[in-house]
């Protein structure tokens, strides 16, 4: 709930603090998943590794080919739909990248957790 409020503030309020707060939360989530990947086992480790894979894959994509990631186009669409004309492009793009990093991590976590369950089921059947 707090993260959603931060996202709303980052996309509607002016200033650098909101996008930076989103990056702080995203960075903390990545750091936490590193700890889980190292110190936990089983399904929890699989989910943590999935979160890391998804987040890092998106960050690498954004660094290598910024126009290849859909974040820029999504932020452009949000800016065009908004009645406010004085958006700071860089702040909105940073906020979009922070949100996309978190979403990519969640998707990676879900996919690898499903693969882990499938492998455990196949292993238990044998």
C-alpha positions as CSV (number, residue, x, y, z in Angstrom):
1,X,0.0,0.0,0.0
2,X,2.8,2.4,0.9
3,X,4.6,1.5,-2.4
4,X,1.5,2.3,-4.4
5,X,1.3,5.7,-2.6
6,X,4.9,6.4,-3.5
7,X,4.3,5.5,-7.1
8,X,1.3,7.8,-7.2
9,X,3.3,10.6,-5.7
10,X,6.2,10.1,-8.0
11,X,4.0,10.4,-11.1
12,X,1.9,13.3,-9.9
13,X,4.1,15.5,-7.7
14,X,7.0,17.6,-8.8
15,X,10.4,17.1,-7.3
16,X,13.2,14.6,-7.1
17,X,12.4,13.1,-3.7
18,X,9.5,10.8,-4.9
19,X,11.4,9.0,-7.7
20,X,14.4,8.7,-5.4
21,X,12.2,7.2,-2.7
22,X,11.0,4.6,-5.2
23,X,14.6,3.8,-6.2
24,X,15.4,3.4,-2.5
25,X,12.6,0.9,-2.0
26,X,13.5,-1.0,-5.2
27,X,17.2,-1.1,-4.1
28,X,16.3,-2.4,-0.7
29,X,14.1,-5.1,-2.2
30,X,17.0,-6.2,-4.4
31,X,19.4,-6.2,-1.5
32,X,16.9,-8.2,0.6
33,X,16.5,-10.7,-2.2
34,X,20.3,-11.1,-2.3
35,X,20.3,-12.0,1.4
36,X,17.5,-14.5,0.9
37,X,19.2,-16.0,-2.1
38,X,22.3,-16.6,0.0
39,X,20.9,-17.6,3.3
40,X,17.6,-19.4,2.6
41,X,16.8,-22.7,1.0
42,X,14.1,-24.3,-1.1
43,X,11.2,-22.3,-2.5
44,X,12.2,-19.2,-0.7
45,X,15.7,-19.2,-2.4
46,X,14.1,-19.9,-5.7
47,X,11.8,-16.9,-5.4
48,X,14.7,-14.7,-4.3
49,X,16.9,-15.8,-7.2
50,X,13.9,-15.2,-9.6
51,X,13.5,-11.7,-8.2
52,X,17.2,-11.0,-8.8
53,X,17.1,-12.4,-12.3
54,X,14.1,-10.4,-13.3
55,X,15.4,-7.1,-11.7
56,X,18.9,-7.4,-13.0
57,X,17.8,-8.4,-16.5
58,X,15.6,-5.3,-16.7
59,X,18.4,-3.1,-15.4
60,X,20.8,-4.5,-18.0
61,X,18.3,-4.0,-20.8
62,X,17.7,-0.4,-19.8
63,X,21.4,0.3,-19.6
64,X,22.3,-1.4,-22.9
65,X,19.3,-0.4,-25.0
66,X,17.2,2.3,-23.3
67,X,14.8,2.5,-26.2
68,X,14.5,-1.3,-26.2
69,X,12.7,-1.3,-22.9
70,X,9.0,-0.3,-23.0
71,X,9.4,2.0,-19.9
72,X,10.2,5.1,-22.0
73,X,7.1,4.6,-24.2
74,X,4.8,4.0,-21.2
75,X,6.0,7.1,-19.4
76,X,5.5,9.1,-22.6
77,X,1.9,7.9,-22.8
78,X,1.3,8.8,-19.1
79,X,2.7,12.3,-19.7
80,X,0.5,12.8,-22.8
81,X,-2.7,11.6,-21.0
82,X,-2.1,13.9,-18.1
83,X,-3.8,17.3,-18.0
84,X,-0.6,18.8,-16.4
85,X,1.7,20.2,-19.1
86,X,4.8,20.8,-17.0
87,X,6.1,17.3,-16.3
88,X,9.8,16.8,-15.7
89,X,10.6,14.0,-18.1
90,X,13.7,12.7,-16.2
91,X,11.8,12.4,-12.9
92,X,9.0,10.4,-14.4
93,X,11.4,8.2,-16.3
94,X,13.4,7.4,-13.1
95,X,10.1,6.6,-11.3
96,X,9.0,4.4,-14.2
97,X,12.4,2.6,-14.2
98,X,12.1,2.0,-10.4
99,X,8.6,0.6,-10.7
100,X,9.5,-1.6,-13.7
101,X,12.5,-3.0,-11.8
102,X,10.2,-4.0,-9.0
103,X,7.7,-5.5,-11.4
104,X,10.3,-7.4,-13.4
105,X,11.6,-8.8,-10.1
106,X,8.1,-10.0,-9.1
107,X,7.5,-11.6,-12.5
108,X,10.9,-13.3,-12.3
109,X,10.1,-14.5,-8.8
110,X,6.7,-16.0,-9.8
111,X,8.2,-17.7,-12.9
112,X,11.1,-19.3,-11.1
113,X,8.9,-20.3,-8.2
114,X,6.6,-22.1,-10.6
115,X,9.5,-23.8,-12.3
116,X,10.8,-24.8,-8.8
117,X,7.4,-26.3,-7.9
118,X,7.3,-28.1,-11.3
119,X,10.7,-29.6,-10.7
120,X,9.9,-30.6,-7.2
121,X,6.7,-32.3,-8.4
122,X,8.6,-34.2,-11.1
123,X,11.3,-35.2,-8.6
124,X,8.7,-36.4,-6.1
125,X,6.9,-38.5,-8.8
126,X,10.1,-40.4,-9.5
